[in-house]
Amino acid sequence: MKISKTKETKKYAINPENIVIIQMPYFDDGISRLAYFKAEKRGFVPGYELDDWLQAEQEYIPK
């Protein structure tokens, strides 16, 4: 008889009072433009959208 082990998953409650939403429309607009140009450079090949966005964030947001 084969016994299978099940992986126990932990559940975490999200407290809405602890969530902070930062809205930066100026940054988002600039980042989206840079991400668009990155996608355009590689011929809009799908599957790289997140990479484009993250790279654009690194280039656009001052450190």
Backbone hydrogen bonds, N-H to C=O, Kabsch-Sander energy under -0.5 kcal/mol:
donor,donor_aa,acceptor,acceptor_aa,energy
4,S,2,K,-0.5
15,N,13,A,-0.6
18,N,15,N,-2.1
19,I,16,P,-1.0
21,I,19,I,-0.5
22,I,20,V,-0.6
23,Q,21,I,-0.6
24,M,22,I,-0.6
28,D,24,M,-2.9
29,D,25,P,-2.3
30,G,26,Y,-1.8
31,I,27,F,-3.1
32,S,28,D,-2.6
33,R,29,D,-1.8
34,L,30,G,-2.2
35,A,31,I,-2.8
36,Y,32,S,-2.2
37,F,33,R,-2.3
38,K,34,L,-2.1
39,A,35,A,-2.3
40,E,36,Y,-2.7
41,K,37,F,-2.1
42,R,38,K,-1.2
43,G,40,E,-1.6
44,F,39,A,-3.3
45,V,42,R,-0.6
48,Y,45,V,-0.6
52,D,48,Y,-2.7
53,W,49,E,-2.3
54,L,50,L,-2.9
55,Q,51,D,-2.4
56,A,52,D,-2.3
57,E,53,W,-2.5
58,Q,54,L,-2.0
59,E,55,Q,-1.9
60,Y,56,A,-2.5
61,I,57,E,-2.5
